[in-house]
Amino acid sequence: MGPAVDLEARIRRLEDRTEIGELIARYGLVMDNRDMAAMAELFTADVVIESADGVMNVRGREAAVDLFRGRFRVLGPSNHFSHDRVLTFDDSNPDKAAGLVLSHAEMNRKGMAMLAAIRYHDSYRRDAGRWRFARRLLTFMYYVPAAEYLDALGAGLGARNRAYDAPRAADWPEGLPTWRDYYGA
């Protein structure tokens, strides 16, 4: 591969990183704006949307849109923020990438202000010339009523996901292999 080809590939990779970053940002805007017309464009036709707790588990673009439409029935205003992300490109296929997105959300769920720390484990695929989500797995450090935030942050693994009728275990950090290794669990 000559220098010009290498430079073209490197520029393409930078453009891909930018486009995936915009896809991630657009996801938050679409969710917060309840822009159902734009939502389908975020996903591949065979997208998989899952949450580690099993509450979300759908396959296909239409099923994903229906999933979020259902979630919006219990949500009031929301404000999603994506922070850092780590992207990894598939060297054998320039149209595939994976990512870990660190984020949080502020929302109103069932009339109660809630806060959530979310990690999205993503697979992206270039589809019809655009990067889209092929898979999105949501994991939570906490999902709690705002009034319980300080208490929940200090709570153990089993008490930090309080979005549902009964508290559920948090997905991280205690469950991570690196965390268990460090603390000898």
HELIX and SHEET records of a PDB file:
HELIX    1   1 PRO A    3  ASN A   33  1                                  31    
HELIX    2   2 MET A   36  MET A   39  1                                   4    
HELIX    3   3 ALA A   40  LEU A   42  5                                   3    
HELIX    4   4 ARG A   61  PHE A   72  1                                  12    
HELIX    5   5 ALA A  146  GLU A  148  5                                   3    
HELIX    6   6 TYR A  149  GLY A  154  1                                   6    
HELIX    7   7 LEU A  157  ALA A  159  5                                   3    
HELIX    8   8 PRO A  177  TYR A  183  1                                   7    
SHEET    1   A 6 ASN A  57  ARG A  59  0                                        
SHEET    2   A 6 PHE A  43  SER A  51 -1                                        
SHEET    3   A 6 ARG A 130  PRO A 145  1                                        
SHEET    4   A 6 MET A 112  ASP A 127 -1                                        
SHEET    5   A 6 LYS A  96  ARG A 109 -1                                        
SHEET    6   A 6 LEU A  75  PHE A  89 -1                                        
END                                                                             
